[in-house]
Amino acid sequence: MEARSARNDIVRPVPPEARAALDELRNEAKTAAQLDPELAKAAGFTHFDTPSSQDNLITVLLTRDDLHLLASQTLVRVKSREDGRAYLGVVVRGPFAEPNAVPANSTMAIGVVTQGKKLTYTFDYHGRAEVELLGEEVEGTLKPPRFRPRPQSPVFILDDAESERVLGVGGDLSLGVVVGYERMEARLNARDKAILPRHTGIIGTTGGGKSTTVATLIHRAQSAGIATIVFDVEGEYTHVDQPTDQAAMLEALKRRGQRPEGVKDLHIHHLTGRASRRPRHRHLHPFSLNFSRLSPYALAEILDMSDAQQERFLKAYDVTKLLLEDFKIFPQSEDDRQRALDVDELSTGYPHMTIQHVLDVVSAYIYSLSDEGRAEAKSRPRASSKKKGSSALLDGLEAEEAQEEAAPAPSGPTLHSEFKSNPGLVMNRVMAQSSKNEISWKALSSKLHRLRRLNIFDMGTAPGVAYDSMLQPGRVSVIDLSDTDSPQLNNLVIADILRGLQETQEKLYAKANDQDQSVTPVLIIIEEAHEFLSASRISQMPVLFEQVARIAKRGRKRWLGLVFVTQLPQHLPNEVLGLLNNFIIHKITDSTVISRMQRTVGSIDESLWNRVPRLAPGQALVSFSSFTRPLMVAVDPAPVKRLLVE
């Protein structure tokens, strides 16, 4: 009894001050327990920074139940409650699952996971995602962030409509579905001069889905009323007017809610004397090239002439120009004379000149350097050289071309052009600009003869390219080069047609401006671009590159977009990659190629580059000038028929 009484004496009433403090804590707890309705919509909250934190990257923690909300590439808004700032960001890493009780790499966590068959116990876990800040929202605009969101700031997911606006993926030309979203598509404004005319590179290894992307782009561009020209080195796209019949493609189209469909208004162009992979197509157009349209400097580069051969070629070219005037072929009027003065031989050739004209002059030079030619030049006075030269030259007219090339010394030059009507006049011009080194002249003659025997220049049976026809709205023109078997010949065709398209578009653009109308958009797709402009030869092909660069720069204003397609981007020079502002990058497994591309395309963060070697066929890393940031995209299956080429 005494002990119990002692314990009762110890208990004292709660002092009024302490009771008031407890009541205040109880009220604060009740207030905190009332969840902010806005916070109920938060997917997660920002974490504290650590010594390893990086600028522009924040860590977001989320509950186990909300782990599915922050998929890769999800756009979020971060509201920093402490300072009242709002930020937009995108999930670039994760979401990752981490245990709550212990570190994920601890022995206990490893043991629990590996003994999953025997143990029913496991740790509860939470999610962690890395978010890249796109900018701070200030009065409805996005500006570079000056600060970071404070810890425990709520993170909200943007809906699809707002995400499309922020990412800049609105438009009528769909490339495919953005990875991380079920319905949001990567779209372009097909009529925006600031997008496609800023030029595009489609890059990736064989089997990564480049050809499907090209076929899809052809279909979408045609539907948008764009005039599309494709330089097709394998003939893959000669059947795009028919719907696809590939089972895998049909199934993929069905999943996307799309149907197989060929393009309308397909025209196929092929070199005269060369076959097409679609020989019975109703719109089949054989064409020949005009020698007078080719820049002599670009031609020398494409034919890989040595310095000595190029020097002699340009000399023969200049003499040929004089002879064209002597024979009254060109110029024939004052307008012609002005046109001749305006010729820029770095861009084009000399009007009315043919390869046979140049070959005749080269033959005359070879004859002048032969023993027979030297002896004849010494034995006759200058005044009578025309008559005697005529006799000597005419003696060699029946010599065979092959014998002329193989013989150690020619028996006489062989003339086949209009120049044969007065060979003495040809010899006078040649002797007035004499030259040496017969071997170089013969090597040059051999290259030009091989070029002439291709029968692609100035063929009366086949007209030149009808550029006006190609540039019709919605027309798809495939330049079928599948039967050329020569990168040099392909390069000649591409160089000539590119310049012709540019000149024609310039005229159409000026006409549209005069009539206050819009010009037809043009998209030019160049397959195997690494063979057209190789890094190993770019230093030897400055004129050709300058032509392409000029087309690229002027095309941005004239609605002329270029698309370079290659599986070997390492062979493209930096000068060409520098012309591109848009990229569709499929799977690349070579780390050195990825490193080079990473330096070239600076707008793509490292987390996306790390995914490039593991991309599935059809997936691509897409970076367009209209997008706020690069995106991973599942490119739409091609609804058109594409020939599979081994």
LUMMI-348018 format. One record per residue (C-alpha): x, y, z. Coordinates in steps of 0.02 Angstrom, whole numbers, plus 50000, padded with zeros to 5 digits. Example, Ala and Ser with C-alpha at 12.3 -4.5 7.8 and 13.67 -1.06 7.14 Angstrom:
506154977550390;506844994750357;
This chain:
500005000050000;501395011850043;502295008149878;500715011349777;500435027849864;502225032949825;501955029649639;500355040049639;501305054149716;502505054049565;501105057249433;500825075749408;499515084949302;500115090949128;500645108949141;499545121149041;501035126248933;501415108348881;499565104848847;499475119948732;501035114148638;500295096748612;498675103948548;499645114648424;500605099448360;498975089648344;498185103548240;499735104648127;499665085848098;497825086848050;498195101047929;499645091447850;498555076047834;497355085547723;498155081847552;498285096047429;497115091247285;498445096447158;499765085447240;498625070447217;498965072047030;500855072247050;501805057646975;503295060247090;504385072647181;506125079547153;507525071947257;508945080647347;510505084247247;512105074447276;513945077947234;513675068047073;512185078647016;512335086546844;511745103246778;510085102446688;509715085046759;508615081846911;508145065747000;506295061947026;505695049047153;504005040847138;503035027247226;502935009247174;501145011647114;501625026747007;503145018646928;502255016046763;501855034546742;503585041246697;504035031446541;505545036346437;505325052846344;503805057746448;503625076546462;503365083446638;503085099946726;504025102946889;503265115647009;504555121947132;503435126947277;504765135547382;505195148747252;503625148147144;504545143346984;503925130846853;505005120346737;504725108646591;505755092946573;505845076046488;506245058946560;507925053746487;508415039346604;507335026746693;506185024346778;507225012746887;506585002447034;507575004147197;507244995547365;506675006447509;507554997947655;509304994247593;510424999047445;510064989147287;511854982347281;511834976547462;512064958147506;510344957547586;509454964447432;510394952647318;509984937847430;508134941947435;508024943247246;509044927647206;508044917247330;506414922547254;505844904547230;506004900547415;505604916847501;503944925847496;504684941247580;505404955447479;505804973647507;504584986847457;505314998247323;505105015047240;505485022347069;506875034147015;506955043646850;508165056446779;507345071646702;508205083646584;507605101546602;507025109246439;506805126446514;505905137446639;504145143246602;504075162046612;502455170646563;501965156846443;503655155446358;505075143146383;506745150846432;508425143246481;508355138446665;509365149446784;509015138846938;508545121146984;506895115247058;506975113847247;506905096647331;505185088747355;504445098647212;502955089647134;503145082946957;501615082346842;501405073346675;500905083846524;499455077346423;499685072646239;499025089046170;500185099646275;501635087746243;501405089646055;501435108446073;502995108446182;503945096046073;503445104645911;502845088545830;501275095445751;500975094845564;500205084845423;501695073745378;501845059345501;503475049645523;502865037745657;502425036045842;503505044245976;504215030746090;503475032546264;501765038046200;500345027446136;499565039946018;500735054745995;501515055145822;503105063645763;502405075445632;503125088845518;502365103745433;502645098745252;502425116645192;503605124845316;505125131145222;506135130345383;506025111345399;506295099845248;507285112545143;508555112845284;509065095545220;509015078445301;510165063745330;509455046045345;510835035645422;511035017945488;511745000745457;511014988245333;509414980645402;509064995245520;507565001445422;508255015445312;507405009445153;505735007845242;505945025545308;506335031845133;504815022845061;503705029945199;504405047445170;504055045944982;502245041145018;501985055045146;502815068245037;501755063544886;500175064344991;500695081945046;500865087844866;502765088344867;503685084544705;504845070244752;506385064844653;507315048944704;509045044044640;508825025244654;510455015744630;509674998544657;507945000744584;507114997844753;505795011344730;505255007844551;503634999544612;503065012044744;501465015344647;500874998244706;500334993644884;501524983244986;501304964344984;502534959945122;501694950245262;502684958645401;502314975945332;500474971945312;500364966345493;501284981945553;500104993045452;498614984145529;499264987445704;499435005945661;497685006645588;498365010445415;498125001845249;499314997245107;499295010444972;500405014944823;500885032544776;500015041244632;500845048444477;502475038444474;503695041944332;505275031844304;506785039144215;508285028944155;509815032044048;509635027943865;510455011243828;510215005644009;508804994644070;507544998844205;506944987144341;505184991944285;505324990644095;503444990144064;502925004744171;501765016244076;502725031844125;504475026344075;505665039844012;507375036043937;508525051043937;510275056043885;511465068643961;512025084643877;513905086143879;513735105043867;512865105644036;514295097644133;515605108644214;517305103744140;518055105044315;516735093744392;516935081544247;518815080844275;518515076944459;517225063344427;518345054944297;519775055844423;520965064444302;522745067344358;523405085044366;524275082844197;522705075544117;521605089344188;522785102744123;522715095443948;520845092743958;520545111044000;521725116343860;520765105643736;519145112743806;519725130643774;520285126543596;518605118143565;517705134143615;518735143843486;518345131043352;516485131543389;516555149943344;517685146743193;516435134143125;514985145843166;514175133043281;514125144543432;513945159143456;512915164343306;512145180543370;512465194543493;511335186143619;512375170343599;513965180443628;513275187443789;512735170143841;514485163743808;515225177543915;514025173344057;514505154844065;515175149744236;516195134244199;516275129744383;514395126444371;514035121744191;514825118144023;514965127843860;513385128643752;513285116943601;514925108243643;514895089243629;516105076143690;516525072243509;517085090243481;518325088543624;518895071443566;519275078443393;520375091843470;521255079043580;521565068343425;522305083343336;523485086443483;524035068243484;524365069343297;525345085543317;526495076943443;526795061543335;528315059443224;527235061543071;526425077143139;528085084943189;528865081043020;527385088542929;527425104243037;529265107042996;529085103542810;527705116042773;527665134742792;526395142142914;525365150142775;525075133742685;524825123142839;522955122842815;522995114142647;524375101542689;523655098442861;521995094642782;522755081442671;523695073342814;522205073342929;521025066342800;522205051842773;521845046042950;519945047242948;519725028642917;520855023343063;519925013243193;519685021343364;520385006643459;521935006043349;522185024543375;522215022343564;523375007143562;524615012943430;526265020043494;526135034343367;524545039043273;524465038343084;523315053343086;521955060743195;520195054543174;518865067943167;517015063743180;516175080143221;515825095143111;517685098943127;518105085942995;517485097942859;519045108542884;520405098942978;521705111942931;520775124843036;520805112743182;522685110243163;522985129043155;522105131443322;523035116843398;524735122843337;524355140343401;524195133043577;525475119243567;525765106843706;526955092943754;526915075743835;526075064143713;525805050843847;524655062143950;523645066543795;523425048043755;522875044343933;521615058543922;521015052143754;520755034843827;519665041543969;518615052343853;518395038143729;517785026643868;516575040243921;515935042643743;515695023943718;514435024043860;513255032143733;512435043143864;512885060243793;511915069943661;510975054843595;509705060343466;508615045143501;508315050543681;507895067943742;508655076343893;507835076444063;506135085244071;506405095044231;504765104644220;503845088144216;504765081744370;504285096944473;502405094544460;501505094644630;501345077144702;502355068744565;503605055144613;505075053644492;506255038944515;507945040244427;508295021744402;510185019044403;510115000344439;510884995544270;512365007544267;513584997144371;514705012344388;514815024744532;515675037044414;514225036244292;512975038044435;513915053444495;513855061044321;511975058544314;511665064944490;512765080344466;511925084944301;510135082044359;510405091044524;510975106644434;509545105344309;508275103844451;509025118844539;508975129644382;507175124744345;506615127644525;507455144744520;506405149544369;504805142644446;505175151844608;505425168444517;503825165644417;502835161444574;503475177144660;502995187944511;501235180744514;501125181244705;500915162344713;501765148644812;503075137544731;502915118544730;503975110744869;505315098744805;506155084344897;507685076044819;508225059344893;509995053144854;510295034744894;512065028544930;512615046444962;514335040645020;514725035544841;514205052444773;515195062844897;516535052144978;517615058845119;519125050445040;518885060444879;518145076744938;519845085444933;520005079944751;518215085144711;518045103044774;517055108844622;515765094944637;515565098344822;515385116944791;513985113244667;513075102744797;513385115844932;512705129444818;511145119344783;510935115944970;511125134145020;510025141344883;508785127244901;508345132845078;507585148545005;506845140444848;505985125744936;507225112944873;507595099845007;508985086844995;508955069945084;510595060245094;510385041545130;511885030945180;512365015745281;514165021945288;514105039145369;515945037645411;516285040045224;515335056345216;516455071545241;516115084045379;515755096945245;514235086845187;513615082945362;513755101545399;512435104845266;511145094545362;510005100945499;508855085845512;509325067845551;508435051145555;509695039345634;509355020745634;510395007245718;512285010345715;513414997645801;515115005245766;515615015745919;516835026345818;515455031045695;514305035445840;515665046245917;515915055545754;514045057945730;513905063745911;515155077545876;514245082445717;512465082245784;512715091745945;510875093345992;510665075046042;511055070646223;512145055946270;510725045746344;509915044646173;511555040546085;511785026046206;510195018346137;510715019245953;511695002645950;510174993546021;508815000845911;507604988245839;507264988345651;506115002845614;506575012845768;507555028745743;508275043445835;507445058245749;508085076045759;507195089445657;507425108245664;505595110145712;505725098345863;506105105446033;507245090646065;507725074445974;506515060045995;506515041245986;505235036645853;504485020345792;504445024645606;502825020045519;502855004645406;502915008645221;501215006345137;502045005644964;502894991044877;504774990844892;505894978444801;507064969044915;508804970044839;510184958244894;
